[in-house]
Amino acid sequence: ACAEAVPTGDVASCQVVVLRSAAGDVEALFPFRVHRERLWRVPVAGVGWAFGDLGCPDHLELLATREVDLEALAGALETVHWTVIKLGNVAEEAINVERFCAACKRRGWTVRSRRVGRCPYVDLPESWEAYLAGLSAHRRAAIRRTERKLFREHKVVLTDYGTERVEEG
């Protein structure tokens, strides 16, 4: 999914740190890219999200379980040549990003956090139908037309995993 969000020419420069449990289960993913960044007008090597300034992958948060030790992520980044790590567009209460920053501080790295802007997101209703019911009649009709065109012109498969199949999804 990350590779689809990255411009084609930048995919080769992307990397990912994968943290696994003792049992081999994936506990964290950190897709990143080393790029040129300006720090006080000086060009430096910067680590940022693999997909640039689009935001972080999972509701603008670092993809990690709450149990994973993010010290290992910081340790993995020690093998990468960088001067600054800049994780933009994260949610105000990005707990895993905060945990990662704490792990960086424990390594003696300087950590600065600054709010650049408000990070928007939409609270979705319980169902697609409930969402549509909240729209104007004109907007509902436009969305239905677009849906019909999508199904007519493309092979589309919708899968509702529901709460009982969320892990499978």
Secondary structure, 3 states (H helix, E strand, C coil): CHHHHCCHHHHHHEEEEEEECCCCCEEEEEEEEEEEEEECCEEEEEEEECCHHHCCCCCCCCEECCCCCCHHHHHHHCCCCCCEECCCCCCCCCHHHHHHHHHHHHCCCCCCCCCCCCCCCCCCCCCHHHHHHCCCHHHHHHHHHHHHHHHHHCCCCCCCCCHHHCCCC
